[in-house]
């Protein structure tokens, strides 16, 4: 168990480093901050004072969403701040805050002097974005109750609480391992060599491989844990979630930290769903269910009620 | 299990009624709940699964003598994945609109338990033609289940069939919600159970 814990800490540290590195690269000497403020508005903060006449000229600003550089967004209004250090840019169209925007500021004039141009990336707080991916996969877009994936295993192993928790934890571990492997494979091998069409074959192969790897490692390191969770490992391959997550990661071009968060959220969400369902089904054993509904039919109806409850999360936006 | 003694017709009927993948075996439930909102969706995915099932059954029954028993499951998975890639690319080229609606489910046919299970139980022990007909039966059973679900949900939810207005009003809007898939499958399973119970009682009474 101790070994397992140190592994977890190490992986967490690696992820934190990645986040810090990728979060701090977009700075320019004279623009100290540029961030979204509402759906139509970007606020720029300069390190020193800028000339108001210069700041009012819309020709000095250029902005586009990162995925489509040829579409320049139109500025409708510019309001310089009273302290001459901030500028409010208003846009005619709504900004999609989920995408990073590239902002070009030309020939910044401070006290009558031209101090060059700057290009900055405007995006949402990165930690917040990561957190929203995690919570999104965990609750808002729960894979079982709102995307209807992994149902075979879900109904098969949710009869008892102990089984459900065992399956959930095993699934979470394998999910994270295989998602990270698939991410690396996709980014560094499939994409550079234009082998995208092999996605399905490669991902399912990697899943079986990581299941086999977890099996072998667990058997050697912790036989007690293997005895408890070994039986669920085979079932993991039959779960569509484990294939869906790498496909989603490849589709959305997530980076390492984002993929880690998505797979962790998906695994935890599956664990949560299994736990909730098994709690209800243990109680159902004692209830007087009509003969025709016994077994799977009533389980489906209970799952439907859960799904209705989870619909309440839909449309929720964090950060 | 030795090689099957059933006739081809029995194999097909077995897959559609007696061992229906959705209502009797309760395998591959994800698409049954997820995208059975209209009959068209059910038809498209059903055809895709039928195709993958038939072709992978045939492939495995042809090469079964060359597969080492210890690596048979990975082999099955790879064969299925290959055929899924084929149908995925074909559908993306020929029917882009329907393909977009189905989303990720076409790619997830790889993880459907029903296909692997048929390869393990049937195709690796039988010759080409019985495997072919078993594939037709199982794929057909899945198609039948998806069409039934789509029929109920589209008729009750939107009052339409295949996109054409049939009733002129919407009896139960609830069934058009994505969540209703769970309820619909539950109710239909209960109905099948009820029919079975009544049928067995009658049989007993006759004897």
Interface residues (C-beta under 8 A of the other chain):
Chain A: X146 X147 X148 X149 X150 X151 X152 X155 X197 X198 X199 X200 X201 X204 X205 X208 X237 X238 X239 X240 X242 X243 X244 X247 X248 X291 X292 X293 X294 X296 X297 X298 X299 X300 X301 X303 X304 X307 X308 X311
Chain B: X26 X27 X28 X29 X30 X33 X34 X73 X74 X77 X78 X81 X82 X84 X85 X88 X89 X104 X107 X108 X110 X111 X112 X113 X116 X178 X179 X180 X181 X182 X183 X185 X186 X187 X189 X190 X191 X193 X194 X197
